[in-house]
Structures are given as C-alpha cells and as structure tokens.
Amino acid sequence: MPPDLEDPAMRLAYETCDVFTDRRFGGNPLAVVRDAAGLDTAVMQAVAREFNLSETVFVEAADEPTATARIRIFTTAMELPFAGHPNVGAAVLVARYLGIQGDRLRLDQAAGRVEATLGRDETGHVVAATITAPKPFTLGQALDPAAMAACAGLPGGVGDPVIASCGTPFAVAEVADEATLAAAEPDVAAFRRHLPPGLAIGLHLFCRQGEAEGVVRLRSRMFAPLGGMAEDPATGSANVALGGLLLHRGGGDRLVLSIEQGMEMGRPSQLDVTAWREAGAIRVSVGGGVVAVSRGWLYL
C-alpha cells in the first residue's frame, strides 16, 4: 500500500540548496535530510539515488556533547567519509534550522570532525560557511600521466598526476590551459582500468589562470564516473586536496586559492581555499556561499 501522506511518523523533512554560489541554479546542488538516525544504510543509499544529486546528506543527533550534529554523506552510488560541498551546505542549513547564534558549529562524520565557520549577511541570516578538512593533507602515489590523460579523454599527457587527500583521496593533475581543460571528457573504460574507486574517488584536473594580490586563481573539473558522478560542478574535498598539494610542492607557509569550477556544466561555482602549515602538517579549508532552493517531506 502507498504511504499515508498525512502520517507524520512516516515522513522526514528535507531541504535542497545550491553550494559554492550566491544564486539559485548555480553551484553544486545538495539535499539535506533531517532527523535521519532511524534510517539504515540501504535506505539512505536508496534515498540518495532518488534525489539523483551529486551528494545527499543525512543529519543525525551528535554522539558527542561538543558536536552540533553527526552527518552521513552519499552519492548516488556510495557513501563518502568526507566531502566539501555537503559539509558547507549542511553547516548553513543546520545552523538555520537549529537557530545557531554563534559563528561556529561542528559536524562529526566518518572521516572525523569538521568545524565550520558561518558567514552571515547584513540581517544576520546565515548565507555561507568555511570548513576545515578533517584530516591533514597526505600525498599518495604518483600516477601514470598517459593513463590519467586517457581517463580524461585527452590525447596528450597531463602534468605530474598523484593521489592527494585531506580525508577523501583524489587523483590530481594539471593541464596546460583552459582549452585543454574544456576538452576533457571522462572515459569510463579507462577509469575502470586505471582509476578504480578503491584508489581514488575521481580525477581532479586544474589549470592556472594567474595571480593577483596574493591569491592564485585556478579553474578545475572533477570526474568520478565510477562513483556516480560523470562530472561534479563543485568539489570541496578535491579542491582542498589540490590546495594541500600546491602548498606542499611550492613551499611557503600559506597559500590562498580562488577556484572556478562547473563552468563547462553551466553551473558556475566559486570556491575559496586556504592551505597552511600547522604543527608539521598541512591543513586546508574551503568556503563559499549557500542558497536555499526547496524544502519538503520525504515519505518512507
């Protein structure tokens, strides 16, 4: 029998929002399901497939008194231990519906605790968040440039591809310019041969656009066809890994990046990334705007 749509015991509230943007229908869309502790993993995965967005977040009560909430993050194909745009979007929406008055909250998840700093508009309304990745930057294995170029459907090679992570591993590689980046297209068969999900969530490509007033400007694209995302319009976890990698390679104590993503998909996104050295490690944060799109009931 179909569910009784009037029975409050059979429904959960959800909201959708666009992340890393200041306007609706830009950035990366996200669904956030409230009070989800009663759902098992299989149901969460099925709900994420139903929403059919890059990621869906399920919010549960915190296990620890020092945390605001616990979250679980799903693509249409798998659960992720950490992801950037789900944390930024969830931080803003959780702050709104819990009525958080301060400028910080803490979200626990499989990869660890994520602390979010909230941004408000002139009326005090929460409109943005910056989160610090739960894990320091780690550098993984070097990858074959020709193999990564094949994954991206590019005839030439890509520059110095490696596995990089701040809680979620990505293959990261540089390309020569925006035209090369725009020409990239994921090859699923090549991903199966060279970049299975056990090695990395996806392939993150970037090119340089210049530098002004101490801020390095980049454009990026992230492909994860084996993880349920042919392409992602704004990938916080991949861009924090990129920020950590560039600080590691370039030296110095601090690096500030302004990263465009999603342009080729018609979902322009803006990510502000900062990497710094702390106690012998590299830590990385990412932030941006969040715009609410819809809200409703999920019937189970």
C-alpha positions in Angstrom: 0.0 0.0 0.0 1.2 3.6 -0.6 2.3 5.5 2.5 -0.2 7.6 4.4 1.0 11.1 3.4 -0.8 12.6 6.5 1.1 10.4 9.0 3.9 12.4 10.5 5.6 9.2 11.7 6.3 8.2 8.1 7.9 11.4 6.9 11.2 13.3 7.3 11.8 16.9 6.4 14.4 17.7 3.8 15.8 20.8 2.1 17.8 21.3 -1.1 20.3 24.1 -1.7 23.0 25.2 -4.1 26.5 25.3 -2.7 29.5 27.5 -3.6 27.4 30.1 -5.3 25.3 33.2 -4.4 22.4 32.5 -6.8 20.0 29.6 -7.4 20.7 27.0 -10.0 24.5 27.7 -9.9 27.0 25.9 -7.8 26.5 22.3 -6.7 23.1 21.1 -5.6 22.7 19.3 -2.3 19.8 17.5 -0.5 19.9 17.6 3.4 17.6 15.1 5.2 16.8 15.9 8.9 16.5 13.6 11.8 17.7 10.6 9.8 19.0 8.4 12.7 16.2 5.9 12.1 17.3 5.1 8.6 19.7 2.3 7.8 22.5 2.5 5.2 20.5 0.8 2.5 17.6 3.2 2.8 20.0 6.2 2.8 21.6 4.9 -0.4 18.2 4.5 -2.0 17.1 8.0 -1.0 20.3 9.4 -2.4 19.6 7.6 -5.7 16.1 9.1 -5.7 17.4 12.6 -5.2 19.9 11.9 -8.0 22.2 14.8 -7.0 26.0 14.7 -6.6 25.5 14.1 -2.8 22.8 13.8 -0.2 23.4 14.5 3.5 21.6 12.7 6.3 21.7 14.6 9.6 21.6 12.7 12.9 21.9 13.8 16.5 25.5 14.2 17.7 27.2 11.4 19.6 29.4 13.8 21.5 28.3 16.8 23.5 30.9 19.0 21.8 29.5 18.4 18.3 26.5 20.1 16.8 25.3 17.1 14.7 26.5 13.9 13.0 26.2 13.6 9.2 26.4 10.8 6.7 27.2 11.6 3.0 26.0 9.6 0.0 26.5 9.9 -3.7 24.0 8.0 -5.9 26.4 5.1 -5.8 28.4 5.1 -2.5 28.9 6.6 1.0 31.7 9.1 1.4 33.8 9.6 4.6 34.1 13.3 3.9 33.1 15.8 1.1 33.3 19.5 0.9 30.1 20.8 -0.6 27.9 18.6 1.7 29.7 20.0 4.8 29.4 23.6 3.6 25.7 23.2 2.6 24.8 21.2 5.7 26.6 23.7 8.0 24.4 26.5 6.7 21.1 24.6 6.7 21.7 23.1 10.2 22.7 26.5 11.6 19.4 27.9 10.2 17.0 25.3 11.5 18.7 24.9 14.8 18.9 28.7 15.2 22.7 28.7 15.9 23.6 32.1 17.3 27.4 31.9 17.2 29.7 31.8 14.3 30.8 28.1 14.6 29.4 24.6 14.6 30.9 21.1 14.4 29.8 18.2 12.2 31.0 14.7 13.0 31.3 12.2 10.2 33.2 9.0 9.2 36.4 10.9 8.4 36.4 12.9 11.7 35.1 16.2 12.9 34.6 19.1 10.6 34.5 22.6 12.2 32.5 25.2 10.2 32.8 29.0 10.5 29.5 30.6 9.5 29.1 33.7 7.3 26.0 36.0 7.7 24.5 38.7 5.6 23.7 42.2 6.9 20.5 40.9 8.5 22.3 38.2 10.4 21.0 35.4 8.1 23.5 32.5 7.6 24.5 32.5 3.9 27.9 30.9 3.8 30.3 28.6 5.6 34.0 27.8 5.6 35.0 24.3 6.7 38.4 22.9 7.6 39.0 19.4 6.2 39.0 16.7 8.9 42.4 15.3 8.0 45.8 16.9 7.2 46.9 16.8 3.6 48.5 13.5 2.6 50.4 12.7 -0.6 49.8 9.4 -2.2 51.4 7.5 -5.1 52.4 9.0 -8.4 50.3 8.0 -11.3 51.0 7.4 -15.0 50.4 10.7 -17.0 49.2 8.8 -20.1 46.8 6.7 -18.1 45.2 9.8 -16.4 45.0 11.5 -19.8 43.2 8.5 -21.1 40.7 8.7 -18.2 40.1 12.4 -19.2 39.8 11.6 -22.9 42.8 13.9 -23.7 45.2 12.9 -26.5 48.3 14.3 -24.7 49.5 13.7 -21.2 48.7 15.6 -18.0 51.2 17.1 -15.6 52.5 15.2 -12.6 49.4 13.2 -11.5 49.3 12.0 -8.0 46.9 10.8 -5.3 46.2 13.6 -2.8 43.8 13.7 0.1 42.5 15.6 3.0 40.1 12.9 4.1 39.0 11.7 0.7 41.6 10.6 -2.0 41.6 12.0 -5.5 43.8 11.8 -8.5 45.0 15.3 -9.1 46.7 16.5 -12.3 47.5 19.8 -14.0 46.6 20.6 -17.7 48.1 23.3 -19.8 45.3 25.8 -20.2 41.5 26.3 -20.2 41.0 25.0 -23.7 42.6 21.7 -22.7 40.5 21.6 -19.5 37.3 22.3 -21.5 38.1 19.4 -23.9 38.3 16.8 -21.2 35.6 14.1 -21.1 35.6 11.1 -18.8 36.3 7.7 -20.4 34.5 5.1 -18.2 36.5 2.1 -19.6 39.8 4.0 -18.9 38.6 4.7 -15.3 37.9 1.0 -14.8 41.4 0.2 -16.0 43.4 2.9 -14.3 41.5 4.6 -11.5 39.1 2.3 -9.6 37.2 3.7 -6.6 39.5 1.9 -4.2 42.4 4.0 -5.4 40.6 7.4 -5.7 37.1 8.8 -5.8 37.8 10.6 -9.1 40.1 12.6 -11.3 40.5 16.3 -10.5 42.1 18.4 -13.3 43.1 22.0 -13.0 44.8 24.8 -14.9 46.2 28.1 -13.7 44.6 31.5 -14.5 47.0 33.9 -12.8 47.7 35.6 -9.5 46.6 38.9 -8.0 47.1 40.4 -4.5 48.5 37.1 -3.2 45.5 35.0 -4.4 46.2 32.3 -7.0 43.3 31.8 -9.5 42.6 28.3 -10.8 39.9 26.6 -12.8 39.1 22.9 -12.1 37.0 20.0 -13.2 36.3 16.7 -11.3 35.2 13.4 -13.0 34.0 10.4 -11.0 32.0 8.2 -13.3 32.5 5.1 -11.2 31.3 6.9 -8.1 28.0 8.1 -9.6 29.2 11.5 -10.9 30.2 11.8 -14.5 31.2 15.3 -13.5 30.8 17.3 -10.4 30.1 21.0 -10.6 31.9 22.0 -7.3 34.1 19.6 -5.3 35.3 20.9 -2.0 37.1 17.7 -1.0 39.0 17.6 -4.3 39.9 21.3 -4.1 41.2 21.1 -0.5 43.4 18.2 -1.7 44.6 20.4 -4.5 45.3 23.3 -2.2 47.4 21.0 0.1 49.3 19.6 -2.9 50.2 23.0 -4.3 51.4 24.2 -0.9 53.4 21.0 -0.5 55.0 21.4 -3.9 55.5 25.2 -3.7 56.8 25.6 -0.2 56.0 28.5 2.0 53.7 28.7 5.0 50.4 29.7 3.4 48.6 29.6 0.1 45.3 31.2 -0.9 43.4 30.0 -3.9 40.3 31.2 -5.8 39.0 28.3 -7.8 36.3 28.3 -10.5 34.5 25.0 -11.2 31.4 23.9 -13.0 31.7 26.5 -15.9 31.5 23.8 -18.6 28.4 22.3 -17.0 26.5 25.6 -16.8 26.7 25.6 -13.0 29.3 28.3 -12.2 30.9 27.7 -8.8 33.4 29.7 -6.7 35.5 28.0 -4.0 37.8 29.9 -1.7 40.6 27.6 -0.5 43.3 28.3 2.0 46.2 25.9 2.9 48.6 26.5 5.8 51.3 24.7 7.7 50.4 23.7 11.3 52.4 21.6 13.7 54.4 19.9 10.9 51.3 19.2 8.8 49.4 21.0 6.0 45.8 21.8 6.9 43.3 23.1 4.3 39.9 25.0 4.4 37.3 25.6 1.8 34.4 28.0 1.8 31.6 29.6 -0.2 28.0 30.7 -0.4 24.9 28.6 0.0 21.4 29.4 -1.4 18.3 27.5 -0.4 16.2 26.1 -3.3 13.4 23.9 -1.9 12.0 22.1 1.1 9.6 19.3 1.5 8.8 15.9 3.1 10.4 12.6 2.4 7.9 9.8 2.8 9.1 6.3 3.9 
